[in-house]
């Protein structure tokens, strides 16, 4: 049993050692804050639903490295954003600006919500307006006969 625990310990330990940790040095705390704000603001172009801070894709690692290098060269936050926008377009921003190109991106969820509510309202009104079908006398007599036959059996 001790042998199994030992193997498990070495397996877990080796996996932890294999995990890459990125460590970056900064000249001052403001530069470090800018770095973390930028990587939280830029979208991973591979994952698309994660920031480059959250992604482990190779492109995200390269973008983090590039942001760090640009900050080390004295580039401002806006210079880095402008560079990324010129290279990758508005899609690189996790929260793209409201422009004519991105208006559907910003309004789309609200449009779909409103359309869904309208369709739900129409469906409910239609269901309420439909009254149950009235039976004529023949159908009523036929049901009575079937019920009476069932009781007699």
Secondary structure as UniProt FT lines:
FT   HELIX           2..18
FT   HELIX           29..41
FT   STRAND          42..43
FT   TURN            45..47
FT   TURN            52..54
FT   HELIX           58..72
FT   TURN            73..74
FT   HELIX           77..88
FT   HELIX           90..92
FT   TURN            100..102
FT   HELIX           103..129
FT   HELIX           137..152
//
